Amino acid sequence: MIVAAGTGTAASITGRGIVKTFGGFTAVDGLNLDIRSGEFVSLIGPSGCGKSTFMLMAAGLIPVTAGELLVDGKALTSPLTDIGIVFQDHLLLEFRTALENVLLQAEIRHLPLEPARARALELFAKLGISHAADRYPKQLSGGMRQRVSIARALIHDPSVLMMDEPFGALDAITRTQIRHDLEMLWLETGKTVVFITHSIEEAIGLSDRVLVMSPTPGRVVDEIAIELPRPRPAHLGDYPSFNTHSDRIHDAFRRFGVIKY
Ligand SMILES: Nc1ncnc2c1ncn2[C@@H]1O[C@H](COP(=O)(O)OP(=O)(O)OP(=O)(O)O)[C@@H](O)[C@H]1O
């Protein structure tokens, strides 16, 4: 599919009574949510509760079995193209440099290459990896590879950024820094971000709202507005309300027997 650059705006995502079955197995059952344009929303929930499945449905990559999924008020009928996606695995091509990996996205989308190169270098600078532009993925650390993946997801200025446990494989220190760098980039670009994570700290540290999901079949069981000032500090425990939010998420998981102590 040939598509143009993104609109540069931010899209809203609405789910109403979403059900997803795979054969006889129900992965998602009655999921409702509203993600506002330009909002940073995390989905947190136990392993296998349907977070990635929701993301694939919201990207239009797999159909819903029942219910409604709307992007900017319109029913999704085909894959979203005005979107960037970052997965836990960086999925970079080993035979292309970091810059060439990012530009591949522009090539596939038939975007003019010189402006794309300039934007890629600008994103690299904001993500602190200018020095790595000409390196191959195997010459980069895990954190640097994920930064390249973020640049690749944003090169076409999409309305929505979806991130599926993007920092799950990184060490705690790298995660803390990359979280901040992502937040700064988001504050500047104002994209709608759907962020899937297992980390309570990451969810609270990044989000405007945290949506807590039940175990399988997944649905949203709690919604927590995070009103901490931005940019958020590395040490979130500085804010008493961090513990309040964190306790509330832990309590939800205890109620569902996901945490037993
Ligand atoms: N294509 C598929 N066919 C059959 N079952 C599937 C398929 N995709 C997902 N599932 C099942 O649906 C459920 C939800 O999977 P999903 O990957 O969405 O969970 P998740 O919350 O993202 O998990 P994790 O946090 O471990 O990544 C799981 O039980 C999974 O095995």
The ligand as a Gaussian input file, in Angstrom:
#p B3LYP/6-31G(d) Opt

LIG

0 1
 N       -3.414000     -15.266000      16.534000
 C       -3.770000     -15.843000      17.666000
 N       -4.326000     -17.049000      17.699000
 C       -4.731000     -17.625000      18.852000
 N       -4.600000     -17.053000      20.059000
 C       -4.045000     -15.848000      20.091000
 C       -3.593000     -15.166000      18.923000
 N       -3.086000     -13.961000      19.293000
 C       -3.204000     -13.903000      20.622000
 N       -3.780000     -15.022000      21.107000
 C       -4.088000     -15.300000      22.519000
 O       -4.843000     -14.212000      23.011000
 C       -4.470000     -13.905000      24.350000
 C       -4.023000     -12.466000      24.419000
 O       -2.766000     -12.345000      23.774000
 P       -1.967000     -10.965000      23.729000
 O       -0.692000     -11.219000      23.040000
 O       -2.859000      -9.929000      23.201000
 O       -1.727000     -10.698000      25.291000
 P       -0.833000      -9.607000      26.005000
 O       -1.673000      -9.020000      27.078000
 O       -0.250000      -8.686000      25.017000
 O        0.299000     -10.534000      26.635000
 P        1.801000     -10.212000      27.051000
 O        1.718000      -9.158000      28.097000
 O        2.310000     -11.503000      27.593000
 O        2.520000      -9.760000      25.822000
 C       -3.376000     -14.906000      24.728000
 O       -3.965000     -15.987000      25.420000
 C       -2.845000     -15.374000      23.387000
 O       -2.338000     -16.679000      23.472000

